[in-house]
Amino acid sequence: MLSDQEFLRYNRQIMLPQIGEPGQQSLSNAQVLLVGAGGLGSAAALYLAGAGIGNLVIADDDTVDSSNLQRQVIYRDSDQGKAKAQMAADQLQALNPHIRIRAVKARLADQRLAMEVSLADIVLDCSDNLATRYAVNHACFKANKPLISGAAIRWQGQLMAFDFRQGKGPCYHCLFPRQAGAVDEPQNCSNSGIAGPVVGTIGNLQALETIKLLTGAGEVGFGTLRQFDGLTMGWQAFQLPTDRSCPVCGTGE
């Protein structure tokens, strides 16, 4: 049951008929895992904390660098050289003392990744490398957990949501098949550039899809790739078919 303080804090959100008090209680009871505390993760985390997600877990093994501050707006100049996960957790706790936040100062992989995914109700992939994206996708499919994935580079952003609760695809690997023995191309913000508001836009939409899924409000764009062009403000949407030969979610046909 919401306290008087929580009711006042979330009043504008509770007023929405699609959320109401039951939806707000669902947010308070939820645990959300954010993999990555960079541009995507910092934007998503701020709005999830503000919305009252009861348990936030933020995982990142990196430290804050001056070049991050152009787009990773959860950090402050004085945070340079400190662990991103902890600095993000401190900022979020200051924003909302009514929620619980746990910082994981490590890159999630293997058993640790599987454990954290199993504890979450929803996972947000806010990472910046293909190896982590493939690993998170596989862990979420195995654990039957919904995955909200985002990516951004230069002026372009991508938003994808995968519903693995019934043990079915499509999945991230269906969209971007990984060839055996292939080496991931190190294409990221550090070598290709990024417009800060683009990554913030995608991170905010990851938070929005998460709130909708937890409260049952509206429709979540499962199995749809949404591409955003910051130069034209244009959006494109593509329905993703399941790859029956996908080594993650395919049927082997």
GIWO-V970295 format. One record per residue. N is the residue number from 0. RES is the residue in one small letter. PSI is psi in degrees with one decimal (NA if undefined). D_LAST is the distance of its C-alpha to the last C-alpha in whole Angstrom. Layout:
# GIWO-V970295
N RES PSI D_LAST
N RES PSI D_LAST
This chain:
# GIWO-V970295
0 m 136.9 48
1 l 139.7 49
2 s 167.7 53
3 d -39.7 55
4 q -41.8 55
5 e -39.4 51
6 f -42.4 51
7 l -42.7 54
8 r -43.1 52
9 y 15.9 49
10 n -44.1 51
11 r -29.8 49
12 q -40.2 46
13 i -29.3 47
14 m -23.3 48
15 l 123.6 45
16 p -24.4 44
17 q -12.4 40
18 i -67.8 41
19 g -171.7 45
20 e -39.3 46
21 p -41.2 43
22 g -40.3 40
23 q -36.4 43
24 q -36.9 43
25 s -39.3 39
26 l -41.6 39
27 s -31.2 42
28 n -10.4 40
29 a 155.0 37
30 q 125.6 36
31 v 132.0 34
32 l 124.6 33
33 l 117.1 33
34 v 101.5 32
35 g 128.9 34
36 a 39.3 38
37 g -139.3 38
38 g -45.2 39
39 l -51.2 36
40 g -38.7 36
41 s -38.4 40
42 a -48.1 40
43 a -43.2 37
44 a -39.8 39
45 l -44.4 43
46 y -30.6 41
47 l -40.8 40
48 a -43.5 43
49 g -34.8 45
50 a -15.5 43
51 g 27.1 43
52 i 122.5 40
53 g -33.4 42
54 n 114.6 40
55 l 131.4 39
56 v 123.9 37
57 i 119.7 38
58 a 125.7 36
59 d 137.9 37
60 d 5.4 39
61 d 166.6 41
62 t 159.0 44
63 v 131.6 46
64 d 155.5 47
65 s -31.8 49
66 s -13.8 47
67 n -28.0 45
68 l -14.8 47
69 q -24.3 47
70 r -21.2 44
71 q 78.3 43
72 v 0.5 46
73 i -17.5 46
74 y 162.9 48
75 r 160.9 51
76 d -34.6 53
77 s -8.2 54
78 d -5.9 51
79 q 135.3 51
80 g -5.4 50
81 k 161.2 49
82 a 127.6 45
83 k -47.0 43
84 a -42.9 42
85 q -41.8 45
86 m -39.0 47
87 a -44.3 44
88 a -40.8 45
89 d -43.6 48
90 q -41.7 48
91 l -37.7 46
92 q -36.2 48
93 a -34.6 51
94 l -44.1 50
95 n 98.1 49
96 p -2.5 51
97 h -6.6 49
98 i 167.7 46
99 r 133.7 44
100 i 133.8 43
101 r 126.0 42
102 a 130.6 41
103 v 104.9 39
104 k 60.9 40
105 a 157.2 38
106 r 117.9 34
107 l 133.9 32
108 a 158.4 29
109 d -129.7 27
110 q -36.0 29
111 r -41.1 32
112 l -46.3 29
113 a -40.5 27
114 m -47.5 30
115 e -38.4 31
116 v -40.7 28
117 s -28.5 28
118 l -16.0 32
119 a 153.4 31
120 d -35.4 30
121 i 144.7 29
122 v 134.0 29
123 l 120.1 30
124 d 105.6 28
125 c 26.3 32
126 s 174.1 31
127 d 20.9 32
128 n 150.1 30
129 l -37.1 26
130 a -44.7 26
131 t -40.4 27
132 r -43.1 25
133 y -41.6 21
134 a -43.0 23
135 v -43.0 24
136 n -47.3 21
137 h -41.7 19
138 a -40.4 22
139 c -39.3 22
140 f -43.7 18
141 k -33.7 19
142 a 0.6 22
143 n 44.5 21
144 k 138.3 24
145 p 143.9 24
146 l 126.2 25
147 i 110.5 27
148 s 138.5 26
149 g 156.4 29
150 a 150.3 30
151 a 140.5 33
152 i 142.9 35
153 r -115.2 38
154 w 4.0 38
155 q 146.1 34
156 g 154.5 32
157 q 139.8 29
158 l 128.9 28
159 m 139.4 25
160 a 133.1 24
161 f 129.0 21
162 d 101.4 21
163 f 11.2 19
164 r -26.7 22
165 q 10.2 19
166 g 30.1 16
167 k 156.0 14
168 g -169.0 14
169 p 167.5 14
170 c 179.3 16
171 y -35.4 18
172 h -29.9 16
173 c -38.8 14
174 l -43.9 17
175 f 80.9 19
176 p 137.7 16
177 r 118.8 18
178 q 141.0 18
179 a 129.3 19
180 g -0.6 22
181 a 146.1 23
182 v 126.3 27
183 d 131.6 27
184 e 129.3 29
185 p 56.4 32
186 q 114.0 33
187 n -175.2 34
188 c -32.5 38
189 s -24.6 40
190 n -4.6 39
191 s -15.1 38
192 g 161.6 40
193 i 137.3 40
194 a 119.9 42
195 g -48.8 42
196 p -22.6 42
197 v -49.0 39
198 v -33.7 37
199 g -38.3 39
200 t -47.3 38
201 i -41.5 34
202 g -41.3 35
203 n -38.5 37
204 l -31.5 35
205 q -41.8 32
206 a -41.2 35
207 l -46.0 35
208 e -36.5 32
209 t -46.3 32
210 i -42.7 36
211 k -43.1 34
212 l -42.1 31
213 l -30.6 34
214 t -11.7 36
215 g 15.3 34
216 a 133.2 36
217 g -154.9 34
218 e 134.0 30
219 v 138.1 28
220 g 59.9 26
221 f 140.3 23
222 g 21.5 20
223 t 130.9 23
224 l 121.0 24
225 r 123.8 28
226 q 132.5 30
227 f 133.2 33
228 d 109.0 36
229 g -22.3 39
230 l -33.3 41
231 t -8.9 41
232 m 26.2 40
233 g 149.9 37
234 w 143.8 33
235 q 144.9 30
236 a 135.7 27
237 f 128.4 23
238 q 133.9 21
239 l 121.5 18
240 p 154.4 14
241 t 129.9 11
242 d 109.8 9
243 r -22.3 6
244 s 6.4 6
245 c 129.2 9
246 p -11.6 11
247 v -56.5 13
248 c -1.6 11
249 g 163.7 8
250 t -4.6 6
251 g 7.0 4
252 e NA 0
